[in-house]
Amino acid sequence: MTERQTPRRQDAKTQGIDRRAFVTLGLGSGAAALLAACGWDGGTLVRPGLWSISRVNDWVGEKLLYSPTRLARTYPPSERSAALPSYFISRTVPMLGDPAAWRLRVDGLVAQPLELSLDDLMRMPRVSYTVKHHCVEGWSAIASWHGVPVSAIVEQVRPTKAARYISFVSFDADYANGWDMASALHPQTILAYGMNDNPLPAAHGAPLRLYSPTKLGYKLTKYLVSMTFMDQRPGGYWEDQGYPWFGGI
């Protein structure tokens, strides 16, 4: 979920950081002995500030709590929420001038780089589910999504052994997110081109967005234009400003 930068939203985002920092501080202190025993080398726990807390939270989430087989709860379509807020960082809703010319570029540390049209993606295996969307600001909503599993893309491009992360980049003012490979390969991680049984609307990331019910909304890059496989952990729009990098729920 990208977030529009307005004074009202900025206040809400600041509150979101404060709430999350409080929760992750408790998680970090409670797990400190376990982190030491497991050999965590992410930096000192005594350094003050959100960055240190965030790094602990990321390490715990990615290395200790994440399960590649745990599935988020699904719901019947009848339980969809009446509305799902939309967020973006551009001044207006990002729109393609020529939708037919859009392509998803997949490159980096892969054996077979690709450029995929929306038709190409629609011919690939499809996943559909109705799940709860969680925003870092504290609200949630239920919606249906359909699209191609990221794992199907990974199978085609064949990442090298050095590839451990994926950078997802948007045409929403170059909004970006970095993901670890395990999270990207989760069976519920998809590139969504449909929402609530209809084509993905512009306000929610058309023509293509990253989606997973196991991540907070700001990790779910809208308006996708590229996936780049990397050996170093990439940053992200909000992550570079102090939001937890892993962003799992």
C-alpha positions in Angstrom: 0.0 0.0 0.0 1.5 3.3 -1.0 0.3 6.3 0.9 -0.6 9.8 -0.4 1.5 12.4 1.3 -0.9 15.0 2.8 -0.8 16.6 6.2 -3.6 14.4 7.5 -1.9 11.2 6.2 1.5 12.3 7.4 0.1 12.6 11.0 -1.4 9.1 10.6 1.8 7.7 9.3 3.8 9.2 12.2 1.3 7.6 14.6 1.7 4.3 12.7 5.4 4.4 13.2 5.0 5.2 16.9 2.6 2.3 17.4 4.7 -0.1 15.5 7.9 1.0 17.3 6.2 0.3 20.6 5.2 -3.2 19.6 8.5 -4.1 17.9 10.4 -2.8 20.9 8.6 -5.3 23.1 9.2 -8.1 20.5 12.9 -7.2 20.3 13.5 -7.1 24.0 11.6 -10.3 24.6 13.6 -12.1 21.9 17.0 -10.7 22.8 18.4 -13.8 24.4 17.2 -16.0 21.5 18.7 -13.6 19.0 22.1 -13.8 20.7 21.9 -17.6 20.8 21.1 -17.8 17.1 24.0 -15.5 16.2 22.2 -12.4 15.0 24.7 -9.9 13.6 22.4 -7.0 12.7 23.9 -4.5 15.0 23.8 -3.4 18.7 20.5 -3.5 20.5 21.5 -0.6 22.7 21.6 2.0 19.9 18.5 4.1 20.3 16.0 4.9 17.6 13.6 3.3 15.1 16.2 1.9 12.8 17.7 -0.4 15.5 14.2 -1.5 16.5 13.2 -2.0 12.9 16.2 -4.2 12.2 15.5 -6.4 15.1 11.9 -6.8 14.0 13.0 -7.6 10.5 15.4 -10.3 11.6 12.9 -11.9 14.0 10.1 -11.8 11.3 12.3 -13.2 8.5 14.4 -15.7 10.4 12.3 -16.9 13.3 8.6 -16.3 12.7 8.1 -16.6 9.0 6.6 -19.8 7.7 6.6 -20.6 3.9 3.6 -22.9 4.5 1.4 -20.8 6.8 -1.5 -19.4 4.8 -3.5 -16.3 5.7 -7.2 -16.9 6.4 -9.5 -16.7 3.4 -13.2 -15.5 3.4 -16.3 -16.0 1.3 -16.8 -13.2 -1.2 -20.0 -12.3 0.7 -17.8 -10.9 3.5 -16.0 -8.3 1.3 -15.8 -4.8 2.8 -17.8 -2.1 1.2 -14.7 -0.1 0.4 -10.9 -0.5 0.4 -9.0 2.8 0.7 -6.5 3.5 -2.1 -3.1 5.2 -1.7 -0.4 6.4 -4.0 2.5 8.9 -3.7 2.0 10.7 -7.1 0.0 13.9 -7.1 -2.8 12.2 -9.0 -3.9 8.6 -9.6 -1.0 7.1 -11.7 -2.3 6.3 -15.2 -0.6 4.8 -18.2 -0.7 6.9 -21.3 -0.7 3.8 -23.5 -1.8 0.8 -21.6 -1.2 -1.5 -24.5 2.5 -0.7 -24.5 2.9 -1.6 -20.8 5.3 -4.5 -20.1 6.6 -6.0 -16.8 10.4 -6.3 -17.0 11.9 -9.2 -15.1 15.7 -9.1 -14.9 18.8 -9.1 -12.7 20.4 -12.3 -11.5 18.3 -14.6 -13.7 19.1 -17.0 -16.6 16.2 -15.8 -18.7 15.1 -12.2 -18.5 11.6 -11.5 -19.6 9.3 -8.7 -20.7 5.7 -9.7 -20.1 2.5 -8.1 -21.4 -0.8 -8.3 -19.4 -2.0 -11.0 -21.9 1.2 -13.0 -21.2 0.5 -12.9 -17.5 -3.2 -13.8 -17.9 -2.1 -17.0 -19.8 -0.1 -18.1 -16.8 -1.4 -20.1 -13.8 -4.0 -18.1 -11.9 -4.6 -17.8 -8.1 -7.8 -16.3 -6.6 -8.6 -15.6 -3.0 -10.6 -13.3 -0.7 -8.5 -12.1 2.2 -8.1 -9.4 4.7 -5.9 -6.4 3.9 -3.9 -4.9 6.8 -2.7 -1.3 6.8 0.1 -0.1 9.0 -2.2 2.7 10.1 -4.4 0.2 12.0 -7.3 -0.5 9.7 -8.2 -3.7 7.7 -10.6 -4.6 4.9 -11.6 -7.7 3.0 -11.3 -7.9 -0.8 -10.9 -10.5 -3.5 -7.8 -10.6 -5.7 -6.7 -12.7 -8.6 -3.5 -13.0 -10.6 -0.4 -15.0 -11.3 1.8 -16.5 -8.5 5.2 -14.8 -8.3 6.5 -18.4 -8.1 5.4 -18.9 -11.7 7.5 -16.0 -12.8 10.4 -17.2 -10.8 10.1 -20.6 -12.5 10.4 -19.1 -15.9 13.3 -16.7 -15.3 15.4 -19.2 -13.3 17.2 -17.0 -10.8 20.9 -17.8 -10.1 22.0 -19.2 -6.8 23.2 -15.8 -5.8 19.7 -14.2 -6.1 18.2 -13.8 -2.6 16.0 -10.7 -3.0 13.7 -9.1 -5.5 13.2 -5.4 -6.0 9.7 -4.4 -7.2 9.5 -1.0 -8.8 6.4 1.1 -9.7 5.5 3.9 -12.1 4.0 5.6 -9.1 6.8 8.1 -8.8 9.3 5.2 -8.7 7.8 3.7 -5.5 9.6 0.5 -4.7 9.8 -2.4 -2.3 12.4 -5.0 -1.6 11.3 -8.6 -0.8 13.2 -11.7 0.4 13.0 -14.7 -2.0 11.1 -16.9 0.6 8.3 -14.3 1.0 8.1 -13.8 -2.8 7.7 -17.6 -3.3 4.9 -17.9 -0.7 1.9 -19.6 -2.3 -0.3 -16.5 -1.6 2.1 -14.0 -3.1 0.8 -13.0 -6.5 1.0 -10.3 -9.2 -2.6 -9.2 -9.1 -4.4 -8.0 -12.3 -7.9 -8.4 -10.8 -9.9 -7.2 -7.8 -13.4 -8.2 -6.6 -14.0 -10.2 -9.9 -13.1 -7.2 -12.1 -10.0 -5.9 -13.8 -7.7 -4.2 -11.3 -8.9 -0.5 -11.0 -6.5 2.4 -11.5 -6.8 3.5 -7.9 -5.6 0.1 -6.7 -2.6 -0.3 -9.0 -3.7 -1.1 -12.5 -2.5 -2.8 -14.6 -0.6 -4.9 -12.1 0.3 -4.9 -8.4 2.1 -7.1 -6.0 -0.2 -8.7 -3.4 0.1 -11.0 -0.4 -2.2 -11.2 2.7 1.0 -12.1 4.7 2.4 -8.6 4.4 1.4 -5.1 5.5 -0.1 -2.9 2.8 2.9 -0.7 2.2 4.9 -3.8 1.0 2.4 -4.5 -1.8 3.8 -2.4 -4.6 1.2 -1.0 -7.0 1.6 0.0 -10.7 4.4 -2.5 -11.3 6.9 -2.1 -14.1 9.8 -4.3 -13.0 11.1 -7.1 -10.9 14.9 -7.3 -10.4 16.6 -10.3 -8.8 19.5 -9.2 -6.5 22.1 -10.6 -4.2 21.9 -7.6 -1.8 18.8 -6.5 0.1 17.2 -3.6 -1.7 15.5 -0.8 0.1 12.1 0.6 -0.4 10.1 3.9 -0.4 8.9 3.7 3.2 11.5 1.2 4.3 14.2 3.8 3.6 12.4 6.1 5.9 12.3 3.7 8.9 9.4 1.4 8.3 10.3 -2.3 9.0 11.7 -3.9 5.9 10.1 -7.3 6.3 6.6 -6.0 7.0 5.1 -9.4 7.8 1.9 -10.1 9.6 
